[in-house]
Amino acid sequence: MKLYTYFRSSAAYRVRIALNLKNISHELSGVNLLKSEQQATPYTEKNPQGLLPALETEHGVLAQSLAILEWLEETHPDTPLLPADSWEKAQVRSFCYAIASDIHPIDNLRVLKYLSGELNVNDEQKNTWYRHWVIEGFNRLESLLGDHDYCFGSEPSLADICLVPQVFNALRFKVDMSQYPKISAIYARCNTLPAFIDAAPENQPDAQ
């Protein structure tokens, strides 16, 4: 498999973690978002959506991180990242969607570039926008977490895979994480695991 990735892409970060946790052999191919390589050929010939990540497999190229994560879960079930119980599985998915659908899309790079470019928003206003939506989301996520080692139990799940990249970005934008002790503890615990360490942005070949 080949993963098209950018070191600070939250969505690509999710897939890197999952591939590592499942011990799936893969190679990384860097696509520089700052240079808009995701919107140019030859990348768009592989992924017409022009977004990251994309996973090239023997079946073809699959886009959208949550679709990739679900496919990996179904095709490589030996290291499960979803609970067996249908209700518990739905709870994990709900947590993932709260990040991937409600926080990340309005704070991602193309939105921030539009704010600073087309709308002429200055850096302070842009960062305030970012922090506002992260805080809105994290306030709710914190209330959903119990007293587990990870988001929903004693082992990492798709919820942790989605949470860690979002916390990484929150720290980049100086969100005060002291108000989220459960999220912060899970983030710290995940980052003691080799699968998460190897997937971290600073450890990527294209890290700047």
LINTA-V297414 format. One record per pair of residues at least 12 apart in sequence whose C-alpha atoms are under 6 Angstrom apart, sorted by sequence separation. I is the first residue (numbers start at 1). J is the second residue. If there is no record, write none. Layout:
# LINTA-V297414
I_J + I_J
This chain:
# LINTA-V297414
38_50 + 38_51 + 107_130 + 164_187 + 2_26 + 6_30 + 1_26 + 2_27 + 3_28 + 4_29 + 5_30 + 6_31 + 2_28 + 4_30 + 5_31 + 6_32 + 150_186 + 12_53 + 5_53 + 4_53 + 4_54 + 3_54 + 3_55 + 2_55 + 2_56 + 11_65 + 1_56 + 1_57 + 22_79 + 96_159 + 96_162 + 92_159 + 82_157 + 81_157 + 81_158 + 14_161 + 14_162 + 10_165 + 21_195 + 20_195 + 17_195 + 17_196 + 17_199 + 16_199 + 8_201 + 7_201 + 7_204 + 7_207
